Amino acid sequence: MQNDQTHRMTNARSVVPEPLSKNYTNWHFSPGHWADNVLFLSGCTGTDAEGHVSPDLSQQCHAAFAKLKLTLDAANLDFQDVVEITTYHVGLQKGLEIFKSIKDDYIVEPYPAWTAIGVVELASSGAMLEIRAVALDRNV
């Protein structure tokens, strides 16, 4: 499902891949949102399709990156188009090395800007990680 409602002056439009359509419908946010040639990707936790969270940080990391990939794919982009990521971690110091190694499975050179932030909790109960990103369509 892609919502192409256009906002005046910025060519803004939502990107809503079908597996993430509940975010748009129930939570009233777009998994991705174009503003001209910049795609802003909403934060993704490592929940599965039913909203369950694995207690394993590695599984959560892969699930969060998979959600980002759904939105990038729907926008005809990939991880090489990502120019900035912000990650939020419950237990930042404890899980940072695990996250870094998994991040390198998805994010390759030239590396985007990255900010890692330690937090007390996230919106999804049991989530230890949330990733948001900004991507650029260089073909526009």
C-alpha positions in Angstrom: 0.0 0.0 0.0 1.5 3.3 -1.0 -0.2 6.6 -0.1 0.6 9.2 -2.7 -1.2 12.2 -1.1 0.9 15.2 -2.1 1.6 18.1 0.2 1.8 21.5 -1.4 5.3 22.9 -2.2 7.5 19.9 -1.2 6.3 17.0 -3.2 5.8 15.1 0.1 4.2 11.7 0.1 4.0 8.7 2.3 5.6 5.3 1.7 3.6 2.5 3.4 4.6 -1.0 2.5 1.7 -3.4 3.0 3.4 -5.4 5.9 3.7 -2.1 7.8 0.2 -0.7 6.9 -1.0 -1.1 10.5 1.5 1.6 11.5 -0.2 4.0 9.2 -3.8 2.9 10.1 -3.5 2.3 13.9 -0.6 4.6 14.9 -1.1 7.3 12.3 2.4 7.6 11.0 4.2 6.6 7.8 7.0 4.1 7.8 8.6 6.4 5.3 7.9 9.9 4.1 9.3 11.6 1.0 10.1 15.3 1.1 11.3 16.0 -2.5 14.2 13.5 -2.9 14.8 12.8 0.8 13.1 9.8 2.4 12.7 9.9 6.1 12.2 6.5 7.6 10.4 6.2 10.9 12.0 4.3 13.8 11.7 0.5 13.6 11.9 -1.8 16.6 12.7 -5.5 16.3 9.1 -6.7 16.6 7.7 -9.4 14.3 4.6 -9.0 12.2 2.3 -9.8 15.2 4.2 -7.3 17.4 6.0 -9.9 19.4 9.6 -9.1 20.5 12.3 -11.8 20.8 14.4 -11.6 24.0 17.5 -12.0 21.7 19.1 -8.7 20.7 20.6 -10.2 17.6 17.1 -11.2 16.4 15.7 -7.8 17.2 18.5 -6.1 15.2 17.8 -8.2 12.1 14.1 -7.7 12.4 14.5 -3.9 12.7 16.7 -3.8 9.6 14.2 -6.0 7.8 11.5 -3.4 8.4 13.7 -0.6 7.2 14.4 -2.7 4.1 10.6 -3.1 3.4 10.3 0.7 3.3 13.4 1.3 1.3 12.3 -1.4 -1.2 8.8 0.2 -1.5 10.6 3.5 -2.3 12.9 1.9 -4.8 15.9 2.5 -2.7 18.4 0.4 -0.7 20.7 0.6 2.2 23.4 2.3 0.0 21.0 5.2 -0.3 20.9 5.7 3.5 22.8 8.9 4.5 22.0 9.0 8.2 20.9 6.6 10.9 19.9 7.2 14.5 19.7 4.2 16.9 18.1 4.1 20.3 19.3 1.4 22.7 18.0 0.1 26.0 21.3 -1.0 27.6 23.5 0.9 25.1 26.9 -0.2 26.4 25.8 -3.8 26.9 24.5 -4.3 23.4 26.5 -1.9 21.2 29.0 -4.5 19.9 26.3 -6.9 18.9 24.5 -4.1 17.1 27.6 -2.9 15.4 28.4 -6.3 14.0 24.9 -6.8 12.6 24.7 -3.2 11.3 27.7 -4.1 9.1 25.6 -6.8 7.4 23.3 -4.0 6.1 25.2 -0.8 6.0 28.3 -0.7 3.8 30.8 2.0 2.7 30.5 4.8 2.2 29.1 4.7 5.8 26.2 7.1 6.6 26.3 9.5 9.6 25.3 7.6 12.8 24.2 8.7 16.2 23.6 6.0 18.9 21.5 7.1 21.9 20.9 5.2 25.2 17.3 5.2 26.4 15.4 3.8 29.4 12.6 2.2 27.3 11.0 2.1 23.8 7.3 2.1 22.7 7.3 -1.7 22.0 7.4 -3.6 25.3 10.6 -5.6 25.5 12.3 -3.8 22.6 16.0 -3.2 23.1 16.6 -1.3 19.9 15.0 1.2 17.5 16.5 2.4 14.2 15.4 5.4 12.2 17.1 6.6 9.0 17.3 9.1 6.3 17.9 8.1 2.6 18.5 10.1 -0.5 17.2 9.4 -4.0 20.2 10.4 -6.1 18.3 9.8 -9.3 16.0 12.8 -8.9 
